[in-house]
Amino acid sequence: MMRAPNVKDYTCGYRCYTYDAVDKAIGIYGYDFIKENSFACMIEVLYKLHKTGARFDEAPFELRYDQKLGESKMRVFKTMRNSVFTTIKLRFTK
């Protein structure tokens, strides 16, 4: 599907981007370069930044869901479906 060097988690929302990488993406895709409004937007951002030549690296961290209060509101099937469709859509469009 999609391979961005040094990326293991494509849906993680904990990311940092350099100003230059985002500025270059905006120059190519416009100010609304993020079209998705679900968790799949993380895949879209990675894909588009990768296409602009951005480099990636990950810093490991531990996210403790057992210490989180309340139930998750994320709908797992819908999130998986959106992620797959977004990946396919990005792959076959400009």
A tleap script that builds the chain and sets N, CA, C and O, in Angstrom:
source leaprc.protein.ff14SB
mol = sequence {
  NMET MET ARG ALA PRO ASN VAL LYS ASP TYR
  THR CYS GLY TYR ARG CYS TYR THR TYR ASP
  ALA VAL ASP LYS ALA ILE GLY ILE TYR GLY
  TYR ASP PHE ILE LYS GLU ASN SER PHE ALA
  CYS MET ILE GLU VAL LEU TYR LYS LEU HIE
  LYS THR GLY ALA ARG PHE ASP GLU ALA PRO
  PHE GLU LEU ARG TYR ASP GLN LYS LEU GLY
  GLU SER LYS MET ARG VAL PHE LYS THR MET
  ARG ASN SER VAL PHE THR THR ILE LYS LEU
  ARG PHE THR CLYS
}
set mol.1.N position { 0.832 -1.181 0.000 }
set mol.1.CA position { 0.000 0.000 0.000 }
set mol.1.C position { 0.882 1.253 0.000 }
set mol.1.O position { 1.215 1.775 -1.064 }
set mol.2.N position { 1.260 1.734 1.179 }
set mol.2.CA position { 2.079 2.938 1.267 }
set mol.2.C position { 3.253 2.651 2.185 }
set mol.2.O position { 3.087 2.064 3.254 }
set mol.3.N position { 4.429 3.062 1.766 }
set mol.3.CA position { 5.609 2.873 2.599 }
set mol.3.C position { 6.346 4.193 2.734 }
set mol.3.O position { 6.911 4.703 1.766 }
set mol.4.N position { 6.336 4.732 3.920 }
set mol.4.CA position { 7.131 5.919 4.220 }
set mol.4.C position { 8.314 5.434 5.052 }
set mol.4.O position { 8.114 4.789 6.081 }
set mol.5.N position { 9.528 5.728 4.631 }
set mol.5.CA position { 10.704 5.248 5.366 }
set mol.5.C position { 10.670 5.673 6.836 }
set mol.5.O position { 10.336 6.813 7.157 }
set mol.6.N position { 11.018 4.747 7.711 }
set mol.6.CA position { 11.120 4.966 9.159 }
set mol.6.C position { 9.779 5.180 9.856 }
set mol.6.O position { 9.759 5.617 11.007 }
set mol.7.N position { 8.663 4.888 9.198 }
set mol.7.CA position { 7.344 5.038 9.828 }
set mol.7.C position { 6.767 3.651 10.089 }
set mol.7.O position { 6.660 2.826 9.182 }
set mol.8.N position { 6.397 3.410 11.345 }
set mol.8.CA position { 5.783 2.137 11.713 }
set mol.8.C position { 4.301 2.295 12.021 }
set mol.8.O position { 3.518 1.374 11.790 }
set mol.9.N position { 3.912 3.447 12.539 }
set mol.9.CA position { 2.517 3.685 12.915 }
set mol.9.C position { 1.963 4.818 12.056 }
set mol.9.O position { 2.305 5.983 12.259 }
set mol.10.N position { 1.118 4.473 11.109 }
set mol.10.CA position { 0.598 5.458 10.156 }
set mol.10.C position { -0.601 6.240 10.690 }
set mol.10.O position { -0.977 7.258 10.110 }
set mol.11.N position { -1.198 5.786 11.773 }
set mol.11.CA position { -2.398 6.455 12.263 }
set mol.11.C position { -2.163 7.277 13.528 }
set mol.11.O position { -3.083 7.928 14.024 }
set mol.12.N position { -0.965 7.253 14.041 }
set mol.12.CA position { -0.651 7.989 15.272 }
set mol.12.C position { -0.825 9.491 15.063 }
set mol.12.O position { -0.354 10.049 14.072 }
set mol.13.N position { -1.494 10.126 15.991 }
set mol.13.CA position { -1.700 11.569 15.903 }
set mol.13.C position { -0.641 12.376 16.627 }
set mol.13.O position { -0.655 13.606 16.576 }
set mol.14.N position { 0.279 11.698 17.304 }
set mol.14.CA position { 1.348 12.389 18.019 }
set mol.14.C position { 2.548 12.531 17.088 }
set mol.14.O position { 3.418 11.660 17.053 }
set mol.15.N position { 2.592 13.613 16.343 }
set mol.15.CA position { 3.678 13.843 15.394 }
set mol.15.C position { 4.125 15.288 15.435 }
set mol.15.O position { 3.377 16.183 15.826 }
set mol.16.N position { 5.356 15.493 15.024 }
set mol.16.CA position { 5.899 16.840 14.842 }
set mol.16.C position { 6.316 16.959 13.383 }
set mol.16.O position { 6.854 16.016 12.802 }
set mol.17.N position { 6.070 18.104 12.807 }
set mol.17.CA position { 6.460 18.364 11.426 }
set mol.17.C position { 7.257 19.660 11.402 }
set mol.17.O position { 6.970 20.591 12.154 }
set mol.18.N position { 8.251 19.713 10.541 }
set mol.18.CA position { 8.997 20.964 10.424 }
set mol.18.C position { 8.165 21.967 9.637 }
set mol.18.O position { 7.318 21.600 8.822 }
set mol.19.N position { 8.422 23.212 9.898 }
set mol.19.CA position { 7.741 24.281 9.168 }
set mol.19.C position { 7.989 24.125 7.674 }
set mol.19.O position { 7.072 24.269 6.866 }
set mol.20.N position { 9.239 23.829 7.312 }
set mol.20.CA position { 9.585 23.706 5.891 }
set mol.20.C position { 8.801 22.590 5.205 }
set mol.20.O position { 8.359 22.756 4.068 }
set mol.21.N position { 8.623 21.448 5.888 }
set mol.21.CA position { 7.888 20.328 5.292 }
set mol.21.C position { 6.427 20.699 5.053 }
set mol.21.O position { 5.876 20.414 3.989 }
set mol.22.N position { 5.805 21.331 6.035 }
set mol.22.CA position { 4.401 21.729 5.898 }
set mol.22.C position { 4.261 22.840 4.865 }
set mol.22.O position { 3.323 22.834 4.068 }
set mol.23.N position { 5.179 23.783 4.874 }
set mol.23.CA position { 5.143 24.886 3.910 }
set mol.23.C position { 5.271 24.367 2.475 }
set mol.23.O position { 4.593 24.855 1.571 }
set mol.24.N position { 6.138 23.383 2.277 }
set mol.24.CA position { 6.305 22.795 0.945 }
set mol.24.C position { 5.023 22.073 0.512 }
set mol.24.O position { 4.608 22.182 -0.642 }
set mol.25.N position { 4.400 21.340 1.436 }
set mol.25.CA position { 3.143 20.638 1.124 }
set mol.25.C position { 2.044 21.633 0.783 }
set mol.25.O position { 1.266 21.404 -0.144 }
set mol.26.N position { 1.973 22.731 1.520 }
set mol.26.CA position { 0.969 23.762 1.230 }
set mol.26.C position { 1.234 24.378 -0.136 }
set mol.26.O position { 0.296 24.687 -0.871 }
set mol.27.N position { 2.506 24.558 -0.480 }
set mol.27.CA position { 2.852 25.102 -1.791 }
set mol.27.C position { 2.410 24.200 -2.931 }
set mol.27.O position { 2.060 24.683 -4.008 }
set mol.28.N position { 2.423 22.897 -2.702 }
set mol.28.CA position { 2.043 21.934 -3.744 }
set mol.28.C position { 0.538 21.661 -3.739 }
set mol.28.O position { -0.096 21.658 -4.794 }
set mol.29.N position { -0.030 21.433 -2.562 }
set mol.29.CA position { -1.428 21.000 -2.449 }
set mol.29.C position { -2.402 22.116 -2.075 }
set mol.29.O position { -3.616 21.927 -2.153 }
set mol.30.N position { -1.889 23.267 -1.672 }
set mol.30.CA position { -2.754 24.359 -1.233 }
set mol.30.C position { -2.979 24.308 0.270 }
set mol.30.O position { -2.600 23.345 0.937 }
set mol.31.N position { -3.602 25.362 0.792 }
set mol.31.CA position { -3.815 25.450 2.238 }
set mol.31.C position { -4.743 24.372 2.775 }
set mol.31.O position { -4.690 24.046 3.961 }
set mol.32.N position { -5.578 23.826 1.935 }
set mol.32.CA position { -6.477 22.757 2.385 }
set mol.32.C position { -5.942 21.388 1.962 }
set mol.32.O position { -6.702 20.540 1.494 }
set mol.33.N position { -4.634 21.174 2.125 }
set mol.33.CA position { -4.046 19.917 1.663 }
set mol.33.C position { -4.495 18.717 2.491 }
set mol.33.O position { -4.261 17.577 2.091 }
set mol.34.N position { -5.128 18.945 3.624 }
set mol.34.CA position { -5.702 17.850 4.403 }
set mol.34.C position { -7.206 17.840 4.140 }
set mol.34.O position { -7.923 18.751 4.553 }
set mol.35.N position { -7.667 16.817 3.459 }
set mol.35.CA position { -9.081 16.720 3.079 }
set mol.35.C position { -9.876 15.819 4.034 }
set mol.35.O position { -11.058 16.059 4.279 }
set mol.36.N position { -9.222 14.787 4.568 }
set mol.36.CA position { -9.912 13.826 5.433 }
set mol.36.C position { -10.218 14.460 6.781 }
set mol.36.O position { -9.434 15.261 7.290 }
set mol.37.N position { -11.361 14.101 7.359 }
set mol.37.CA position { -11.712 14.630 8.674 }
set mol.37.C position { -11.845 13.521 9.710 }
set mol.37.O position { -12.467 13.713 10.754 }
set mol.38.N position { -11.264 12.369 9.424 }
set mol.38.CA position { -11.277 11.248 10.362 }
set mol.38.C position { -9.828 10.938 10.746 }
set mol.38.O position { -8.910 11.676 10.388 }
set mol.39.N position { -9.635 9.834 11.482 }
set mol.39.CA position { -8.275 9.421 11.823 }
set mol.39.C position { -7.437 9.184 10.568 }
set mol.39.O position { -6.209 9.226 10.632 }
set mol.40.N position { -8.073 8.939 9.447 }
set mol.40.CA position { -7.372 8.705 8.183 }
set mol.40.C position { -6.599 9.934 7.720 }
set mol.40.O position { -5.764 9.833 6.822 }
set mol.41.N position { -6.864 11.087 8.317 }
set mol.41.CA position { -6.116 12.291 7.930 }
set mol.41.C position { -4.631 12.119 8.218 }
set mol.41.O position { -3.805 12.738 7.547 }
set mol.42.N position { -4.271 11.292 9.202 }
set mol.42.CA position { -2.855 11.076 9.509 }
set mol.42.C position { -2.163 10.362 8.349 }
set mol.42.O position { -1.011 10.659 8.032 }
set mol.43.N position { -2.863 9.425 7.719 }
set mol.43.CA position { -2.326 8.726 6.553 }
set mol.43.C position { -2.172 9.710 5.405 }
set mol.43.O position { -1.164 9.695 4.698 }
set mol.44.N position { -3.164 10.558 5.222 }
set mol.44.CA position { -3.121 11.557 4.153 }
set mol.44.C position { -1.940 12.509 4.341 }
set mol.44.O position { -1.222 12.802 3.385 }
set mol.45.N position { -1.738 12.986 5.552 }
set mol.45.CA position { -0.626 13.902 5.825 }
set mol.45.C position { 0.706 13.213 5.535 }
set mol.45.O position { 1.565 13.785 4.864 }
set mol.46.N position { 0.884 11.995 6.033 }
set mol.46.CA position { 2.133 11.268 5.784 }
set mol.46.C position { 2.367 11.050 4.297 }
set mol.46.O position { 3.471 11.266 3.796 }
set mol.47.N position { 1.334 10.626 3.604 }
set mol.47.CA position { 1.459 10.358 2.171 }
set mol.47.C position { 1.874 11.617 1.410 }
set mol.47.O position { 2.800 11.583 0.599 }
set mol.48.N position { 1.191 12.713 1.672 }
set mol.48.CA position { 1.475 13.944 0.934 }
set mol.48.C position { 2.834 14.522 1.307 }
set mol.48.O position { 3.544 15.032 0.440 }
set mol.49.N position { 3.204 14.452 2.571 }
set mol.49.CA position { 4.537 14.920 2.948 }
set mol.49.C position { 5.614 14.041 2.323 }
set mol.49.O position { 6.644 14.540 1.871 }
set mol.50.N position { 5.375 12.736 2.297 }
set mol.50.CA position { 6.326 11.809 1.663 }
set mol.50.C position { 6.509 12.146 0.180 }
set mol.50.O position { 7.628 12.125 -0.333 }
set mol.51.N position { 5.416 12.453 -0.497 }
set mol.51.CA position { 5.490 12.804 -1.923 }
set mol.51.C position { 6.273 14.096 -2.159 }
set mol.51.O position { 6.810 14.298 -3.248 }
set mol.52.N position { 6.346 14.973 -1.153 }
set mol.52.CA position { 7.095 16.220 -1.301 }
set mol.52.C position { 8.566 16.046 -0.939 }
set mol.52.O position { 9.352 16.987 -1.053 }
set mol.53.N position { 8.942 14.837 -0.501 }
set mol.53.CA position { 10.339 14.574 -0.174 }
set mol.53.C position { 10.678 14.708 1.302 }
set mol.53.O position { 11.853 14.678 1.667 }
set mol.54.N position { 9.680 14.852 2.151 }
set mol.54.CA position { 9.934 14.970 3.591 }
set mol.54.C position { 10.548 13.677 4.121 }
set mol.54.O position { 10.271 12.589 3.617 }
set mol.55.N position { 11.378 13.815 5.137 }
set mol.55.CA position { 11.982 12.659 5.806 }
set mol.55.C position { 11.251 12.425 7.121 }
set mol.55.O position { 10.697 13.354 7.708 }
set mol.56.N position { 11.255 11.172 7.577 }
set mol.56.CA position { 10.519 10.805 8.777 }
set mol.56.C position { 11.403 10.058 9.760 }
set mol.56.O position { 12.366 9.392 9.381 }
set mol.57.N position { 11.053 10.185 11.016 }
set mol.57.CA position { 11.656 9.406 12.084 }
set mol.57.C position { 10.622 9.309 13.196 }
set mol.57.O position { 9.750 10.171 13.312 }
set mol.58.N position { 10.713 8.277 14.002 }
set mol.58.CA position { 9.761 8.102 15.092 }
set mol.58.C position { 10.502 7.992 16.417 }
set mol.58.O position { 11.586 7.412 16.490 }
set mol.59.N position { 9.913 8.546 17.443 }
set mol.59.CA position { 10.429 8.415 18.806 }
set mol.59.C position { 9.432 7.563 19.588 }
set mol.59.O position { 8.257 7.918 19.671 }
set mol.60.N position { 9.877 6.455 20.157 }
set mol.60.CA position { 8.935 5.590 20.872 }
set mol.60.C position { 8.399 6.251 22.138 }
set mol.60.O position { 9.095 7.020 22.801 }
set mol.61.N position { 7.162 5.937 22.453 }
set mol.61.CA position { 6.563 6.388 23.710 }
set mol.61.C position { 5.518 5.370 24.127 }
set mol.61.O position { 5.039 4.580 23.313 }
set mol.62.N position { 5.176 5.398 25.393 }
set mol.62.CA position { 4.196 4.456 25.924 }
set mol.62.C position { 2.893 5.192 26.199 }
set mol.62.O position { 2.858 6.149 26.972 }
set mol.63.N position { 1.839 4.740 25.565 }
set mol.63.CA position { 0.517 5.322 25.764 }
set mol.63.C position { -0.286 4.352 26.624 }
set mol.63.O position { -0.551 3.227 26.201 }
set mol.64.N position { -0.672 4.769 27.814 }
set mol.64.CA position { -1.327 3.897 28.784 }
set mol.64.C position { -2.841 4.039 28.706 }
set mol.64.O position { -3.422 4.916 29.344 }
set mol.65.N position { -3.477 3.172 27.922 }
set mol.65.CA position { -4.937 3.199 27.806 }
set mol.65.C position { -5.613 2.736 29.096 }
set mol.65.O position { -6.761 3.091 29.362 }
set mol.66.N position { -4.891 1.939 29.898 }
set mol.66.CA position { -5.484 1.458 31.141 }
set mol.66.C position { -5.671 2.582 32.160 }
set mol.66.O position { -6.406 2.411 33.133 }
set mol.67.N position { -5.023 3.720 31.955 }
set mol.67.CA position { -5.167 4.850 32.873 }
set mol.67.C position { -6.138 5.908 32.342 }
set mol.67.O position { -6.356 6.937 32.983 }
set mol.68.N position { -6.706 5.653 31.192 }
set mol.68.CA position { -7.637 6.601 30.576 }
set mol.68.C position { -9.025 6.441 31.197 }
set mol.68.O position { -9.497 5.325 31.414 }
set mol.69.N position { -9.660 7.557 31.473 }
set mol.69.CA position { -11.004 7.518 32.039 }
set mol.69.C position { -12.043 7.392 30.927 }
set mol.69.O position { -11.933 8.053 29.894 }
set mol.70.N position { -13.031 6.560 31.135 }
set mol.70.CA position { -14.126 6.431 30.175 }
set mol.70.C position { -13.804 5.506 29.016 }
set mol.70.O position { -12.672 5.054 28.841 }
set mol.71.N position { -14.820 5.247 28.244 }
set mol.71.CA position { -14.709 4.375 27.080 }
set mol.71.C position { -14.255 5.164 25.855 }
set mol.71.O position { -14.518 6.360 25.736 }
set mol.72.N position { -13.576 4.478 24.960 }
set mol.72.CA position { -13.166 5.107 23.708 }
set mol.72.C position { -14.395 5.375 22.848 }
set mol.72.O position { -15.313 4.557 22.790 }
set mol.73.N position { -14.403 6.510 22.189 }
set mol.73.CA position { -15.508 6.855 21.294 }
set mol.73.C position { -15.175 6.522 19.841 }
set mol.73.O position { -15.994 6.717 18.942 }
set mol.74.N position { -13.955 6.014 19.626 }
set mol.74.CA position { -13.546 5.660 18.276 }
set mol.74.C position { -14.328 4.428 17.815 }
set mol.74.O position { -14.451 3.439 18.538 }
set mol.75.N position { -14.842 4.516 16.608 }
set mol.75.CA position { -15.550 3.382 16.016 }
set mol.75.C position { -14.533 2.615 15.171 }
set mol.75.O position { -14.129 3.065 14.099 }
set mol.76.N position { -14.130 1.455 15.674 }
set mol.76.CA position { -13.009 0.712 15.107 }
set mol.76.C position { -13.243 0.348 13.645 }
set mol.76.O position { -12.383 0.620 12.808 }
set mol.77.N position { -14.383 -0.259 13.314 }
set mol.77.CA position { -14.624 -0.679 11.930 }
set mol.77.C position { -14.628 0.519 10.985 }
set mol.77.O position { -14.039 0.461 9.906 }
set mol.78.N position { -15.284 1.594 11.385 }
set mol.78.CA position { -15.342 2.795 10.550 }
set mol.78.C position { -13.944 3.384 10.358 }
set mol.78.O position { -13.604 3.828 9.261 }
set mol.79.N position { -13.143 3.389 11.407 }
set mol.79.CA position { -11.781 3.913 11.321 }
set mol.79.C position { -10.936 3.060 10.382 }
set mol.79.O position { -10.189 3.591 9.561 }
set mol.80.N position { -11.051 1.743 10.500 }
set mol.80.CA position { -10.301 0.848 9.608 }
set mol.80.C position { -10.740 1.048 8.162 }
set mol.80.O position { -9.903 1.139 7.264 }
set mol.81.N position { -12.034 1.115 7.937 }
set mol.81.CA position { -12.567 1.308 6.584 }
set mol.81.C position { -12.073 2.628 5.992 }
set mol.81.O position { -11.612 2.658 4.851 }
set mol.82.N position { -12.164 3.711 6.752 }
set mol.82.CA position { -11.699 5.012 6.264 }
set mol.82.C position { -10.208 4.993 5.949 }
set mol.82.O position { -9.772 5.594 4.968 }
set mol.83.N position { -9.429 4.309 6.774 }
set mol.83.CA position { -7.986 4.230 6.541 }
set mol.83.C position { -7.671 3.494 5.245 }
set mol.83.O position { -6.826 3.935 4.466 }
set mol.84.N position { -8.347 2.380 5.015 }
set mol.84.CA position { -8.121 1.611 3.781 }
set mol.84.C position { -8.563 2.415 2.563 }
set mol.84.O position { -7.821 2.509 1.585 }
set mol.85.N position { -9.750 2.992 2.607 }
set mol.85.CA position { -10.246 3.771 1.465 }
set mol.85.C position { -9.382 4.998 1.192 }
set mol.85.O position { -9.144 5.343 0.034 }
set mol.86.N position { -8.914 5.653 2.239 }
set mol.86.CA position { -8.050 6.820 2.051 }
set mol.86.C position { -6.742 6.417 1.394 }
set mol.86.O position { -6.262 7.104 0.492 }
set mol.87.N position { -6.163 5.312 1.836 }
set mol.87.CA position { -4.913 4.833 1.244 }
set mol.87.C position { -5.098 4.521 -0.233 }
set mol.87.O position { -4.267 4.903 -1.057 }
set mol.88.N position { -6.175 3.833 -0.572 }
set mol.88.CA position { -6.446 3.497 -1.978 }
set mol.88.C position { -6.692 4.760 -2.789 }
set mol.88.O position { -6.163 4.906 -3.891 }
set mol.89.N position { -7.490 5.669 -2.250 }
set mol.89.CA position { -7.800 6.915 -2.955 }
set mol.89.C position { -6.528 7.722 -3.224 }
set mol.89.O position { -6.345 8.238 -4.327 }
set mol.90.N position { -5.658 7.832 -2.237 }
set mol.90.CA position { -4.416 8.591 -2.415 }
set mol.90.C position { -3.507 7.932 -3.445 }
set mol.90.O position { -2.836 8.609 -4.224 }
set mol.91.N position { -3.496 6.622 -3.435 }
set mol.91.CA position { -2.622 5.870 -4.348 }
set mol.91.C position { -3.013 6.079 -5.815 }
set mol.91.O position { -2.150 6.089 -6.693 }
set mol.92.N position { -4.300 6.244 -6.075 }
set mol.92.CA position { -4.767 6.314 -7.456 }
set mol.92.C position { -5.221 7.704 -7.893 }
set mol.92.O position { -5.871 7.850 -8.928 }
set mol.93.N position { -4.881 8.722 -7.110 }
set mol.93.CA position { -5.160 10.098 -7.517 }
set mol.93.C position { -3.862 10.882 -7.543 }
set mol.93.O position { -2.821 10.407 -7.089 }
set mol.94.N position { -3.940 12.077 -8.075 }
set mol.94.CA position { -2.745 12.917 -8.213 }
set mol.94.C position { -2.115 13.233 -6.890 }
set mol.94.O position { -1.101 13.930 -6.840 }
savepdb mol mol.pdb
quit
